[in-house]
């Protein structure tokens, strides 16, 4: 009995170490990307624009907007990874928020900040799609149902 408990504890420690390493590596990669993009944006912003016309100016503005959106997206992902690291330290990382079962290791490798198992996430997405569909039907019925 004690051997089984030690085996489970060793497996749990091994899983913890693997997941923590994966999250920290991904966090470092993202942090490096964000810092690099911020440096690039600042460097480009400091240069004088040699823009000849409005079209070129608009294109430069669009490119800057895209860069800033990418930085924001990566920053949000960093926040999710930080939250996952906190859950890992609390002991709740890798457990589905909905059903409490263990999230598959392959899912966590692909999406390290996943909070739901595949089945619960699919059910949530299906429910959201139904809700959006019902809202669209409800709003279209408001505009087109003139018989009452």
N, C-alpha and C positions, 0 to 999 in steps of 0.2 A: 504494500500500500504506500509506504514512504517512498519507494523507488518511483512509483507512478506519479506522485506529487512532485518529486524532483524533476522528472522528465517533463512534466507540464510546465513547471517553473522555468526550466532551461529553454524549452520551446518558446515560451512567452518572452523571455529575455532576448533570445535570438531574433524573434520577430520585431520586438521593440527596437533593437539595435539596427536591424536592416531598414525598418521604416524611418527611423530617425535619420540615418545616413542618407537615405533617398531624399527625404524632405530637405535636409540641410544642403545637399548638393544642388537640388533644384533651386533652392532659395539663393545660393551663391551665383548660379548661372543667371537667374533673372536679375539679381542685384547688379551684376556686371553689365548685363544688357541695358538696363535702365540707366545706369550711370554713364555708359558709353553714348547712348542716344541723347541724354541730357547734354553731355559735353559737345556732341555734334551740333545740336540745336543752338547752343550758346555760341559756338564757333561760327556757324552760319549767320546767326543774328548779328554778330559783331562786324561782319564784312559788309561793305557797301554793296548795294545791289546795282548791278549794271543792267538794269531793265530798260528796254527800249520802248515798250508799249504796254498798254493795259492788259493785253492778253498774257504776256509774259509775267506781269505782276500778279495776275490772278492765278497762274499756274504755280508760282512760287508760294503764294498764300495757301493754296490747296495742299501742296507738299508739306508745308509747315503744320497745317492742321492734321494731316495724316500722321506725321511724326509725333505730334502731341497726343493724338488719340492712341497710338501704339504705346507710348510711355504710360498713359493712364491705364490702359488695359493690363500691361505688365505690372504696374503698381498694385492694381486690384488683385491680381493673381498672387503677388507677394503677400498681401494682407490675408488672403485665404490660406496660404502656406503657413504664415505666422499663427493663424487660428488653429490649423491642423497640428502644428508643433505644440501649442498649448494643450490641445485635447490629448495629444500623445503623452505629455507629462502628467496629465490628470488621470490617464488610463482609459479614456473613452474613445481614443482615436481608433478608427477601423471598425467601429460599431455603427450600424445603421441607426440614424435618428428616428426612423419610423418603426421598424420591427425589432430593433435591438440585436439582430443577428450580425455575424462577422462579415464585413465587406471582403469580397474575394481579393486576394493578393494581386492578381493580374489587373483588376480594376484600379487598385490603389497605385500600381506602377504607372498605369496609363493616365490616371487622374488623381494625383496624390492628395488632393484636398477634397475628395469625394466624401459626402456626408450620408449618402444613401446607398444601399445595395442596388444591384442592377434592376431587380424586380420592382423594388419600391420607387426607384427613379423613373422607370418606364410607366408605372401606374400614375405617378405624379404628372408626368408629361402628358399622358393620355387624358387625365382629368383637366389639365390646363387647356388642351386642344378642344375638348368638349365645351368647356366654359367659354372660350373665345368664339367658338362656332355658335353657341347659343346666344351670346351677346350680339353677334353679327345678325343672326336671324331675328332677334328681338328688335334691333334698331331698324332693320329693313322692313319688318312688319309695321313698325310705327309710321314709316313714311309711305308704305304702299297699301296698307289695309284701310281703305276708305269706305268699306261696305257697312261698317257699324256706326 
